[in-house]
Amino acid sequence: MCEVNGGTRPGAPASLPSGPIPAALNRPLHFPAVRPGQRCPASPGKPVKASGFSGIALGTGPVRVIAGSTRRGIAQLINPTNSPPWLALKTLWFSVPSYQGPFIIRAERLGRPGPVALGEGPTVAPLVVPPGPTMNGTGGWREAPGGLWVRAPGCYAWQVDGLTFSETIVVRAVRHKAAR
């Protein structure tokens, strides 16, 4: 199970071991301000290839995300999902082999109000990964599969906090274009 603020997060992936989460990870949020109608400051992506996964990763720190995105930080939402009225963006969070510490991920919609949830199903709680290996990681890479769950396309940001870093990653989530 995965601990969040001293409790267990329902729907947490069984592949994440439990462990102590330092209070130092609960830093103030520092999401960018985006006014309605303003362009989404999407994070650029770069290719990453590990023994168990590959894709375009957003972020530059020791913890990054593959979110079905392009190098321009744009990702297509899954619609419909098995949890209506939520739309989803499949994510794979990973940490580089040199970082084995804990990390926490929190999310918010930028520029407009709207609920945001994380995890394998829509759970409105932070995603917390304890220190040490994950069951689905290989070669020192730690993996935390899940999703970003939203109610509408838009600009969304994650704040990733670890013991020695804090990074904001932004994605522009768009509706999936149906094939003609």
Beta strands, then each sheet from edge to edge (+ up, - down):
strand 1: 3-4
strand 2: 7-8
strand 3: 45-49
strand 4: 54-58
strand 5: 63-66
strand 6: 74-77
strand 7: 87-95
strand 8: 103-110
strand 9: 116-118
strand 10: 127-129
strand 11: 142-150
strand 12: 154-162
strand 13: 166-175
sheet 1: 1+ 2-
sheet 2: 3+ 4- 5+ 7- 11+ 9-
sheet 3: 6+ 13+ 12- 8+ 10-
end
